[in-house]
Amino acid sequence: MDTAFILLSAFVLSFVALLVFIWSQSHGLFDRRASGAEIIFASGEIGQVEEPAASLQQQGQLQSAMNAVKAPPASQADAQALRDRAQADASTAPLVLFLFCCAVVWLLVASAAGLTASVKLHEPDWLTQQAWLTFGRIRTLHLNAVAYGWAPMAGLGIAMFVIPRLLNRPLMGARYALVGAMLWNAALIAGLGSVAVGISDGMEWLEIPWQIDMLFAAGGALMAMPLIYTLVNRRVAHLYVSVWYMACALFWLPVLFIVAKIPGLHQGVQQAAVNWWFGHNVLGLFYTPLALASVY
């Protein structure tokens, strides 16, 4: 692909993003006033204790303790809004549990592979009887288990839990997202297996063969679409900042991944440039927005 075309495409995409930003401002989707930060609360909820794991008696004790150091809230929280939130939580519970369980499993796998690779830096002859245990492959297994296992599963799990809450709407199509998560994890197992036996595309962060990457694309689409449908059918007038960060992450990941993995497109020096264009931008445009959204 011609370098000028890539640069022109980046400019056009940035210009379209600017137009979307201007449109969002004009339609009130950005709000810098205090009301913008309070959109995540139900009417009358500010100052009320919310602890799903506590019993009614324990919640009453927590509220009394809070009222002792701070003026009690002027009104009770809107009961219907709280019921809507509970309904949103229930719509995502099985999916979020599955994503978090997968994240923990991949964290353990990645940690074991990373520790093994670390030991090999000062004990290079340790575990060399099998090719997949050599440093080059075990270190690559560590990287991919973190990059496509632990981090996305944890980040998307948080997004699946938070977005329906912030949009005051149950997650639409949660079953499709669950199927997508299963497909993503199946692709990762296949990808790590291919790397372990020496089948790789040879670029850091992009080692998994592109044939398997098509499963990642399908799984990612199935997980993203329910979030997009829920966003379109939201029940709030203003989008909280976390929604913007998560929407950014969901938009940029497929753009970065597809452009970097198109087979036979990038060669020579351009391939090296695209390799680290993906490696650095996936950190700044996917992992970081999800982390910031979680913090907010």
Steps between C-alpha positions, in 0.01 A plus 500: 500500500627848411625700800323812374169313506557396862580859601198632311276242665629602844425866420149423376429287806621779731283753316195276534576462872511880531157526334363239740642698792337821377168321448519354850564842651206653315265222615594526867685169527788683672428688821773673702264609779446314826187347351720312255676320785171433681334325205613163636285543812126446530286788618560547873774236511794726584589441863325163512699185581515236229658166590349204313681249722353643822171403660229760562607523863865548405407765242306683769801492729725628221255781425487597867880508516513720191232736633703539820785668312301657219160660467236238406363512143205730444288231334479127436638350181253441219384141547432442131850615403651260752286216363618585147859483619445163663343378175804624305732316740299179464518520120880495506574276801565164319701669225712709737568195718616302196726783378657550842557125544671488160708805595621329819586179313700689236672705770621179663611353166680823405666527840629142479635558149653835600668352808642216290636747244648710780681204655641410158683834485742372763444123457492465119537120505192448720206328326655477154393142424180620328500767230193679636681555833792685343532870584380637166172309507421511873557876510266541202239284673527729803451816294200370307332353808515846657421704188209288372400309813530670837475867400212486245293258707535716812443826312201377303356343815506840667346659190220243493421578864538877492341608170148365568513665844608835358243484220219388734418215267539119521767365266337418168613173341708374792487146356679616185772655716537172689539309173752761386700460821509123451613545139770748609638257758490213251699715257753581770546132588552421131736796462715408797510143377622610158770718655606214727556269201690767308229640271515878524468816293828617653401849621489584870142549626383355168654150512173305476434394136246713316279199427434467873468876535175481302350323803614789721327742263176300508510460878579865554212607276256278690614653829493859374161500330291456820683797652431708189131402495471588868667835435261582216199408716622678814261659750723790601528841335870546573789257455728466801873529428560126553264420212706717266825328598350153459345592164844624389659168596231299319544713187879503481576135572347361178650786295850434634471122488354469150741752341803332661394143413385523139703217340764595244429873531809623686850413388855596597548828687128571484431173680733602785333842523151350507614245759577768756224729381274224626709415807501853640154608390327194641642604839386859466171451318366174646653401834544854636144623422353191666716564807406868514132416459527261793664768716233759419 
